[in-house]
Amino acid sequence: MYKMHRGHESMHVEMILIFLCTLVIAQIVLVQWKRRHGRSYNLVTLLQMWVVPLYFTIKLYWWRFLSMWGMFSVITSYILFKATRKPLSGKTPRLVYKWFLLIYKLSYAFGVVGYLAIMFTMCGFNLFFRIKARDSMDFGIVSLFYGLYYGVMGRDFAEICSDYMASTIGFYSISGMPTRSLSDNVCAVCGQIIVQLDEEGLTENTYQLSCNHVFHEFCIRGWCIVGKKQTCPYCKEKVDLKRMISNPWERTHFLYGQILDWLRYLVAWQPVVIGIVQGINYSLGLE
C-alpha cells in the first residue's frame, strides 16, 4: 500500500481538503435547513435513518438486523396508520404511547448493556469468564448500536404520531389556536374522561401541569418524554419537566435524548457527506 501510493502526497492533501470543506459546508447547510424548515428536515432525516441502514444490511448480509428492522417497521407502520386515521379512535393514543414507551425503555436498556459490555471487555474482565475479547466486544457494539438506532427511530416516530393525534383530536394545533374547547374533565391528549385529580382513575392517575390543565399521567408523560414535547398540549405553555419528573433515575433520559440527537446526524447524514466527497474525488480523477 505504501509503495503504491508513494509520490501521491499532494493528491492526498487535496483529498483531505475536499473532505474538510465538504464537511463544513454540509454542516452549515443542515443547520440552516433545520432552523428555517425544521419539519421537512426532520422528515427527510427520519427517511434517511430508515433507509441507509437497510442498504448496508442487505449489502453485508446482516440478516439478524434485517429481521428486527422488518418487525419494527411493520408494527410501527401499523401504529402510524392508526395515529393518522380520522376520526381518531379513543384507544389509539394510549396504544401509541405504550408502544413507543416500550421502544424507549428497550433501546435505553440495550444501550446501557452494550456500553457496559464494551467497558467490561476493555478492562479485561472477560478473561475471568473465559469469554473471547472479540465475542464480548462484538456483543457490546451490536447491543449499543441497536439501542441507539431504535432509540432515535422511536423518538422521531413518536413525535410524528403525537402531532397527528393531537391535531386530529382538535385540542392542539401545530400552528394556530385549538379548534375545540377543553372541558375540565377531559384529557387534551387522548380526549377521554378524567375521573378526579390525585385519585386512582379507571386506568391510571392524573397529573396537573403548572398551567392548571389536567391530564392522564401516562398521556402527559408520553407527550413530554416520549414525544419530546415541552409545552402543554392545549395552551402551549412551557412545561417544567424537572417538576414533573420526581424519579431521579428518569433524569438521565434527557442526556440520553441529547446523545440520540447527535447520533441522528452521524447515521443519517454522515454517509451522504462521504458519498458526496467520493463523487467529487471521482469526478476530479483522485484516488
N, C-alpha and C positions, 0 to 999 in steps of 0.2 A: 504494500500500500504506500509506503514511504517513497520507494523508487518510482512508482507510477505517477505520483503527484509532485515529484521533485521539480523545482523550477516554476511551479504554479502559484507561488506565494501571492503575487499581485492579484491573480484571479480569485484566490480565496478571500483576500481582503475585500475585494469588490463584492463578493457574495455575502460577506458578513455585513457590509454597509447596506446592501439592499435589504437584508433581513431586518436590521435595526430600524431603517427608515420605514419599511412597510409596517413593522410592529407599532411604531409611534403614530403613524398616520391612521392605522386601524383603530388604535385606542381613542384617538380624537374623534373619529367618525362615529364610533359606537357610543361614546359618552354623549355627544351631541344628539345622536338619534334617540337615545334613551331619554334625554332631557326634553326634547321637543315633541317626540311621538312615542311616548312610553308604552302605549297599548300595542302598537304594531311591533315595537321592538321585543316586547315580552312574548308575543305570539310567534314571531319568527325564531326567537331563541328557543322557545319550547319545541318548535318543529325541528330545529337543529339537534336539540337534546334527544329527541325521539328517533331521528333518522341516522345520525352519524354513528352511534354505537352499533346499530343494526348492520350497517355496511361492513364494519370491521369484524363483527361476529360471524357473518356469512363468509367473508373472505378468509378468515383464520380458522373456520370450523369450530367455533366455541358454542357447541350445541347446548350446554348447560345454561349459559346466559341467555341463549336464544329462546329456550323453552320458558324460562322465568319471564323474559321480556314479553313473550306472547301471552302468557297467562295474565300478567299485569295489564297489558294493553287491552285484552278482551274485557276484563272486569271494569277497568277504568273507563273504557268506551261506553259500557252499559250505564255506569254511574253518570257520565257526562250526558248521555242521551236522556236519562231520567231527569236530570237537573235543568235541561233546556226545554222540557215539554211545557205546553200551555194548554189548559190550566195546569198548574203545578199540584201534584198530589201532596196531601198533608204529611205523608210518611217519607217523602223524598228528602227533605233537609236533614232529618235525623240519620237516614241511610247514608247520605253523602258524607256527613261529618264523622260518622262511625268508621267508614271505610278509610278516609284519609287520615284520621287519627290513628288507626291501626297501622297504616303505612308509615306514619310519622314515628311511632314508637318502635316498629320493627327496624326501620332504617337507622334510628338512633342506636338501637342495641347492636346491630351489625357493625356500625361504625366504631363503637366502643370496643367490641370484641376484636375487630380487626386491628385496631390501634394497639391494644394490649398484646395481641399475638406477635405483632412486629417488634414491640419493645421487649417482649419475652424472648424472642429469638436473638435480638441484638445484644442482650445481656448474657446470653449463653445458657439460660435456664432450660432450654430444650434438651441439653445433654443429660440432665438429671432424669428425664423421662424417656431417654433413648429415642428421641424424635429427630429426624434429619433436619438440618437447618433449612435446606431448600423446601422441604414439605411444610415446615412451620411458617416460613416466610411467605410461601405461596398462599397458604390458608389465610394469613393476615392481610395480604394485599387484596385477595379476592373479596374477603368479608368487608374490608374498608371501602372498596370500590362499590360493592352492592349497596352498602349503607348510604354512601354519599350520592350515588346516582339516583336511586329510587327516592331518597330524601328530597332531592331537587325536583324530580318529576312530580312527586306527591304534592309539594308546596305549590307548584305552578298550576297544576290541575285544580287544586283546592281553591285557589284564588279565582279561577275562571268560573267554577261551579258556584261559588259564593256570590259573585256578581250577577250571574244569570238568575239564581234563585231569588235573591233579594229584589231584583228588578221586576221579576215576574209576580212576586207577592204584592209589590206595589208600595211598600213602606220605604224603600230605599231606591234612589236613582243615582246612577254613576255620575251624571251631571244634571243638576237641577233639583227641584223640590220633589218631595214624595207625592205620589198620586193618590194615596189613601191616608185617612186619619187613624192614628194609633189609639186604640182603646186601652184603658188601664189594666185590663185582664188578658191582653193578647201579647204574645211574644212577637217582636218585629222580625225575627229571623225565620222562624218556622210557621208563623201565622196561627199557631194553636193556642188554646186557652191556658192561662196560668191560674193555678189554684190560689195560693196566697204566698206572700213574701215570707221567707225564713221558715216555711213549713214544708213538711215532706209531701211532695206532689205525687201524682199518679205514676209518673215515670222518673222524676228527678227533682232536685231542689231548684230554687230560683235564685237569681242574682240581680242586684240593683247597682247600676253604674253611678258615677258621680253626677250625671245629668238627671238622675232620678228615674230613668226608664228601666223597667224590669224585664228580665228575660229568663228563659230556662238556662240553668247553669251550663249544661252541656252545649247548648246552642251558642251562647256568647263566648264560651271558651273555644269552640270550634271556629267561630267568626274571627276572634282576635288572634289566637295562637296558630291554628292550622291555616286559616285563610289569610294570615298576615295583615289583618285589618286593625288599625289603631284608632278607629272612630266609632261612635255609636251608629248602629245600623239605621236608626231613624233620623236623628237630628245632626249626625256627623260631628258631634262634639268630641274632642280629643279624649281618649280613654287612658287612664292611668294604669298601665299594665302591672307596675310594681305593686300597686294597691290591690289589684285583682288577684295576683298570684301570691299566695301565702306560703306555698310549699317551697322550701329552699332548693330542693332538687330540680324544680322546674325553671329556676333562674338561669341554669346553664343552657337552656334551649335557645335563648336569644343569641348567645355566642355561636351556638351550633348553626343557627339560621344565617348568621353573617358568613360563616365558613361555606355554607351551601351557595350563597350568592357569589362568592369568589370562584367556586368550582364551576358554576354555571358558565362563566366565561371560558374557563380552561377546557371544558368538554365541548361546548357548542361552537365557540369562535376560534379557538387556537388552531384546530385542524384546517379551518377555512383560511386563516392567515398563512399557515405553512403551505397550503396549496397555491395561494396567490404568489408566494415567494418562489416556489418551484416553477410556476408558469413563467414568471419574469426571467428566471435563470435560463429556462429552456429557450425562450424567445431570443435571448442575447447570446446563446451558444455557450453558456457557462456550465461546467460540470464539476 
